[in-house]
Amino acid sequence: MNELWSRRCRDLIPYVPGEQPKGRTFIKLNTNENPYPPSPMVIKAIKAAMGESLRLYPDPECTELREAIALALDAKAEQIFVGNGSDEVLSLAFQAFFDPDKPIRFADITYSFYPVFADFYGLTYREIPLDENFALPLEPFLEPGGGVVLANPNAPTGRELDFCDLRSIVEANPDSVVVVDEAYVDFGARSAVELVSRYPNLLVVRTFSKGRSLAGLRVGYAVGNQNLIAALNSVKNSFNSYPVDRLAQAGALGAIRDMDYFRATTTKIINTRACATCHLRKLGFTVCDSSANFLFVCHQNIPGKTLLDGLRQRGILVRWWDKPRISNYLRITVGTDEDMKALCAALKEILDEQI
Ligand SMILES: Cc1ncc(COP(=O)(O)O)c(C=O)c1O
């Protein structure tokens, strides 16, 4: 049957998303979704958009949404590009800014979609090893090259990159694009958006999926110099002119306008993260300091896979990778206080069984 596939398709090793369970109910701490519902303003806006106008295509430029995002970020609408989730925005950025003859640099432990995009588009890359504490070594990113992709905070470690280091990387690469993936920036890290007007080679990519509780709506965006935004539009319009549907544009508008709800829910998650970190450390886990809505944890006596399976049996899903350096780690989404209590109780049971 594979003879019917293109050669390119046969060679693909696709990204594997976290499980979305069907049937059984789990405490779902495996895909970094927000445990709180979207703002009531989102639901109101989507209901208002549900009607006769759905027969019409949506605004291909997401004008009103870009204006609202620009207002929220103290940027200009011309500096914003909106896409179907930040995965799509990242994918367009890989096509718009990188060439096969100059390797892109990203960390060896980072969002596992980056090498998938690079392979898909026939690009080359260097995976720069993080140090033993999962910190980013600066030097390899200061050499000029074919572009840089950084997740900040990084995933799956949750570590925030020092702001001065980030700026140094952008300054050291004036002839190539530095993409900063801020999917998790809403949970306390400092954003690079403030640098966009100064550095024409900086593209910041963000999402409504995490901090705004809208993973199901698929809205992401980029903030960058107008020239970079023009390149993204050029690639987008060669692929799909209408990636963000009417309901998604309306819902995202509702979310970006409800700042109070956003602050209240992200603050709750930050507080829950602090408590859960404390509890897990008391149970004997090593927990990386996290600036994201997840924790990266390991236990010196119990393999990560044993913890993963033990939690699943107890109705809790977390994320684990069978990869060198991190196969003993779990990435655990910060849920509600109750979710994290259930998680700690389940982990204690597993520890009592194993030790
Ligand atoms: C680091 C990172 N970037 C981007 C994304 C994509 O988010 P979305 O496509 O939902 O905006 C994720 C999703 O989990 C992520 O972990």
PDBQT file of the ligand as one rigid body, heavy atoms in Angstrom, charges set to zero:
ROOT
HETATM    1  C1  LIG A 401       6.596  24.366  23.395  1.00  0.00    +0.000 C 
HETATM    2  C2  LIG A 401       5.302  24.290  22.659  1.00  0.00    +0.000 A 
HETATM    3  N1  LIG A 401       5.109  25.078  21.594  1.00  0.00    +0.000 NA
HETATM    4  C3  LIG A 401       3.974  25.054  20.890  1.00  0.00    +0.000 A 
HETATM    5  C4  LIG A 401       2.950  24.195  21.236  1.00  0.00    +0.000 A 
HETATM    6  C5  LIG A 401       1.719  24.164  20.372  1.00  0.00    +0.000 C 
HETATM    7  O1  LIG A 401       0.608  24.725  20.967  1.00  0.00    +0.000 OA
HETATM    8  P1  LIG A 401      -0.710  25.059  20.126  1.00  0.00    +0.000 P 
HETATM    9  O2  LIG A 401      -0.533  24.497  18.742  1.00  0.00    +0.000 OA
HETATM   10  O3  LIG A 401      -1.802  24.426  20.866  1.00  0.00    +0.000 OA
HETATM   11  O4  LIG A 401      -0.787  26.548  20.108  1.00  0.00    +0.000 OA
HETATM   12  C6  LIG A 401       3.082  23.364  22.337  1.00  0.00    +0.000 A 
HETATM   13  C7  LIG A 401       1.988  22.456  22.703  1.00  0.00    +0.000 C 
HETATM   14  O5  LIG A 401       1.945  21.785  23.670  1.00  0.00    +0.000 OA
HETATM   15  C8  LIG A 401       4.297  23.405  23.065  1.00  0.00    +0.000 A 
HETATM   16  O6  LIG A 401       4.499  22.591  24.098  1.00  0.00    +0.000 OA
ENDROOT
TORSDOF 0
